[in-house]
Every structure is written in structure tokens, then in C-alpha cells.
Amino acid sequence: CLPANQERLADGKLSTVQFHPSAQVVLTAGRDRSVSLFQVDGIRNPKIQSIYLESFPIYKARFSADGEQVIATGTHHKMFYVYDMMGGSIIPVHQVRGMEEKFVKNFEVSPDGSFMLLIGTSGYLHLLSMKTKELISTMKVNGRTTASAFTSDSSKIYSYSKEGEVFIWDVRSRKCLHKFEDEGSLEGKCIAVSKNNQYVACGSVSGVVNLYTTDVCLKENNPKPVKAIMNLVTSATSVTFNPTTEILAVASNEADEAVKLV
């Protein structure tokens, strides 16, 4: 296979690679302040377009659930950008009313396309309307949130704290349904929920990724993982399930080629 982004290799580190939800398109974004889209045909992988965001190194970029928008946050900015692919316009969101955050970096988009979850400082989680980008509600955990994930039906949010606790939220009522301790976690780094809602994977700073069944997570305060994946020797910075819940990818960005498929 040719590199997917061979028609425009980035000048800096890539922070995001994501496939479009319905088209054969891949998005790349990163520290060189640009978002690029490529048509993936496996032969030439032609570039569709690149957009450049002035003095805005990109921390994370994501397609909206319908694939019509790209949302990009910066490494040290309060604002974020929305790129409307249909209209071809780049819309800056300078300030979300009612939200006091110095930086907006980490976020998640709900699978049903209704919500955007911004992970704030001091344990704050801000739920925004995807349509208007306005604040709906703010939730707070004890400690600091490092990662969050929506369930595939967008009804719940799992948020993972730096202290190794996982909080489960009901999206509609914004109430905390339950919380549990991730076994042996010194510091939480990344979390994923499988599409069939059967499993939750928690990756920690030690490189251990614990795999739990969701029904146990909703009941017990100290659930036992069904499997502890010990293959990474550096901090687990990324976990994700494939769509059929048969494979879990675990990775660390702190070592070369530290990607394992379980």
C-alpha cells in the first residue's frame, strides 16, 4: 500500500488520522497547523484538499457523525475550529458561553451526532450541542479527567480520571450512575467502549490495558478485568475496538512501533 497521505506529507508530527464515517476518505491533521483530506483508492490516494489554520498546531481533529464537518482543537488555545465541508467554510468558535476553560484540547463526538464532549481541567466535563456548539451542561468528577468515551448508542459516557477511577454518566440526566476503580491503575490515560457495548478497555501509564465486561463495570466498585494486556512497556496512549468487537488495538506513542492487536 502507498502511504494514504503521500500527496501531502505533513511537515510536523501527525496528531490525528481518521477515516470518514461513510466515504472512502481519510483525514490527517497535526502540528503543522493543517487538516488534509485524501481519497483512499489504494493506487494514488489523491488529495482532496488541505486547510491551513494560522498559528494553530492541531491537538485533535474529528469528523462529525454525519461526516459533514471536521472539528479541530489546538495544543494551547481556548477556541476551536469547525470546518464545514459542504459549504467549504472554516468557522472559528472563540468562546463557549458559560464555559470557563483556559485551553480546549481533548474532546469526543457522540456516535448519534447530537453531542460534543469537551474534557476540561479540574475534572470538568462540558457537554455541548453538536448542532449549535452551545453548552448544554457541565459535569464534574473528583480529580482530573484524562479520557472519555461515549457508548455506541450515545446514552452513556465513561470518563477515566488521572487517579485511575472510571465514572459512568447518563447523558440524558447528566447524573453519575456509577464509578469503579481500574485495577492497579496508577494513572489513567485512555479508554474505549466496544460498539456492541460488551467491553470497556482502560489503558494506564504503566502500559497495562485492562479489559472489563460492561455489566460488571455498572455494578461493582472494584471489578476484576477479564484480561489484563501487558504487551506495552511504555504508557498506553490509545485503545480502540474494531467495529465487530473482535479486535482491540492498543498503542503507545512513546515508543516506535508500539502497536498491538489483541
PEBEL-V581953 format. One line per field, one symbol per residue. psi: psi as a letter, one per 40 degrees, with the letter a starting at -180 (. if undefined). burial: # if it has 9 or more other ideal C-beta (glycine too) atoms within 8 Angstrom, else .. A space follows every 10 residues. Layout:
psi = ???
burial = ???
This chain:
psi = iihdfdegii eahhehhhii ddigiihiia eefihihihh eeddfihdii ihhhfghhdi iiiideeeih hhiidfidii ihhhddeeih hhgdhhhehg hdihchiihi deedihhhha ifehhhhihd defihdihih ihahhdiihi ideedihhhh ideeihhhih ddefihdiii hhhehdhidi iihidefdih hhhideehhh hiiddddedi dgihidhhhe dheihhehhi iidefdhhhh iheeihfghi h.
burial = ...##....# ...###.#.# ....###### #.######## ....#.#..# #.#..##### #####.#.## ####..#.## #####....# ..#..#..#. #..####### #.#.###### ..######## ..#.#..##. #.######## ##.#.##### ########## #..#.#.#.# #####.#### ####..#.## #####.#### ####.##... ..#.#..##. .#..#####. ##..#..### ##.....#.# .#
